[in-house]
Every structure is written in structure tokens, then in C-alpha cells.
Amino acid sequence: MHRTHNGMEATSDEIDMEQYQPSALALQKHLLNLRQERAQLEAQGDRQRADHLTKLIANIEETLASFSEPFKPTTLQ
């Protein structure tokens, strides 16, 4: 057994999830940044780049939606 940040014993699965959560949160933050960038491009009238980001965002969201329940990161929204 390993110890977690709070001193409790943890299984290897729990340790894996602890390492996964910061990455999932970083991905969600990146997705939020992409949405904000897309909104800025749309406001500037740059439809081509905004459309490209729309497709990229949709691909990321589709990938996240396909994860099994324990691996679905919570959203920031």
C-alpha cells in the first residue's frame, strides 16, 4: 500500500486516479481556453479559424464523452 497526500493508505488504482485527475483538469482548462479563443475569432470575423477550432473542440468533446465513467473528468462548466 502507498500513502496518499492525506496520509491514508491507497490502492494502486486510487494512486492512478490521483495522477489522472490533474491531467484531466488541465485538459478541461485547455478546452475552455479553446472555446474562449473561438469566441474571440468569431467576434473578429475570422470564420475560417473559428470553424477550425469548432471542429477541434467537437473532437475533444467527443473523445471525452467516450471515456468510461471512472475516467470521465468532471467539467469546469
N, C-alpha and C positions, 0 to 999 in steps of 0.2 A: 504494500500500500504506500501511497505517496501522500504528502500533506499538501493541502490547498493553502491559498493565501490567508485563510482564516484559521489555520491550524487543524482543521478537520481532516480525517483520512478520506482519500478519494480513490475511486477505481480508475483504471486506465481510460475507460470510456468518458468519465467525468473530466479527466485531465484533457483528453482530446477536445471535448466540448469547450472547456475553458480557453483553449488555444484557438478554437474555431470562432468563438464569439467576437473577438476584436477584429478579425478579418471580415466577418460578415457585417459588422458595423461600419468598417471602412468602405466596404462595397456599397452599402446603403448611402453613405455620405457622398461617395463618388457619383452615384446615381442622382442624388439630389442636386449636386453641382452641375451635372449634365442637363438636368431639367431647367435649371436657372440659366445656363448658357443658351439653351434653345430658346427660352423666352426672350432673352436679350437679342438674339439673332432675328427672331420674328419681329420684335419691336423696331429693329433697324432695317427691316425689309429684306433681309438676306435669306430668302426662302430656300435656296439650294442647300446651304449649310444647315439650316434649321431642319429641313427634311431628312438630311443625312443623320442628324442627331436623333430625330424621331425614330428612325429605323434602328439605330444603335440602342436607344433606350428600350424599345419594344423587345429587342433580342435579349437584353439583360433581364427584363421583367419576365419574359417567357422562361428563361433559364431558372430564375429564382422560383417561379411558380411550379416548376417541375421537380424541385427538391422534395424528398420525403420529409414528413413532419418534423422529425428531430433536427433536421438540417435547414429548415426554413428560418432565415433570420427575421427577427421582428423588424418592422418598418419604423422609420422615423416620422412617418406621417400619421 
